[in-house]
Amino acid sequence: MRSQYSWRAALAAGLLLLAPAARADGREPSTARTSTYEQLEVFARVLSYVQNNYVEPVDDKRLMQGAIKGMLETLDPHTVFMPPEVFKEMKIDTSGEFGGLGIEVARKGEGIVVVAPIDDTPAARAGIRAGDELVAIDGESLQGLGLSDVLQRMRGPAGKRVLLTIMREGFKAPRELAIIRDHVRIIPVEGALYGGLAHLKVKNFQDRTSLYLRKELDRLREQNGGKPLRGVVLDLRNNPGGLLDQAVAVSDLWLPGNLPIVSTRGRNGANATEERSKDRDTEPEYPLVVLVNAGSASASEIVAGALQDYGRATILGTQTFGKGSVQTVIELEDGSGLKLTIARYYTPKGRSIQEKGITPDYQVPETPGGKGAKEPQPREKDLDRHFKAEPSVASESEGVAKPKALPENVRDWDVTAKLTDHQLKMSLNYLNSVANGTARSPVKASNEAR
């Protein structure tokens, strides 16, 4: 046993060769190495005791993965370790097709809650709602499980039944809901035309989202008889985000060239980047509304923030999720993956939306008068171990005003009379009034005042 422990201690010491030679916190490198070595020595001793003395045989791989997960769970909620099978599915997710239920989840306190069901997936069709708490899957409690384990239990071959136990506001006790897994193929963009106004629903930011969006715009122009669109509603509600480059490409569709879209800054200025628009294929200057809610997160907030900062779009809806951090994904030698938070991102005016979210120009509740709305959805500020907001680096004069109610001169429109989606209906009514000159865009008015 002594030789086994000595081998592990030597391995721990070897790991220290990978540590940086300088410390940002001011401690001398030798002090940092000594402290880390002491902790690794304790870890090696505990591992040896477990392997040699635990009451039943242990799986070394499972032990090490558990140790990694435990380490990362002391960090922010978006930094996670993914075993090979989970990492493989994550890569499939970004391609837009996987076997599963179609639920975006997050940890809140000791529980797992639904951030948003993805549109037109088994979960959405079964009635899963944002804010539902997942209590068990197939009768097994989720207590103490990490997010990657929960996702792994929900995903798998299409056609297999999964039993979710959920708790919801208004339930006296948890209820069971049987859902059949399906091939969740997410076409990221869907469009419809309303009297020359386009409604573009962007579900997430996966590979080729910007390409799908451009094709849908062209399809709707053709459906409009080849005539220019009178305006566009870019619907980012319940869009949990995705790939940063696609958020940049989508923003670029409506911005002229060489403008900053998003910047990132890590610890002590590391991982600093700035993404700019390109001077080609910019959409015409029609009125544009971006529709958001509490389920609009990450990449969705990048798009809304950039278009708001430049006055290119009017933001309607409710406060967004507030995820202002950037993750990089690292594939490890055994096929597992590490998703690591490396930076915060900032809008063109320097706003960090971490915890805060994007504030809409016009507050439009889910239902008329805000009555009968669902239980408030969880936001970044509700998640365990989330980063705290930073003071904005934007000047006071560049700050975004508090949301207002829609102008009284926004008129009902017979084209939207039968719509039951209140937020979409009001967005189209607003655009129609702006296009007809009976209402003014707040962003245009502010530009004229400069």
Secondary structure by P-SEA (a helix, b strand, c coil): caaaaaaaaaaaaaaaccccccccccccaaaaaaaaaaaaaaaaaaaaaaaccccccccaaaaaaaaaaaaaaaccccbbbbcaaaaaaaaaaaaccccccbbbbbbcccbbbbccccccccccccccccccccccccccccccccaaaaaaaacccccbbbbbbbbcccccbbbbbbbbbcccccccccccccccbbbbbbcccccaaaaaaaaaaaaaaaaaccccccbbbbcccccccccaaaaaaaaacccccccccbbbbcccccccbbbbbcccccccccbbbbbccccccaaaaaaaaaaaaaccbbbbccccccccbbbbbbbccccbbbbcccccccccccccccccccccccccccccccccccccccccccccccccccccccccccccccccccccccccccccccccaaaaaaaaaaaaaaaacccccaaaaaaaac
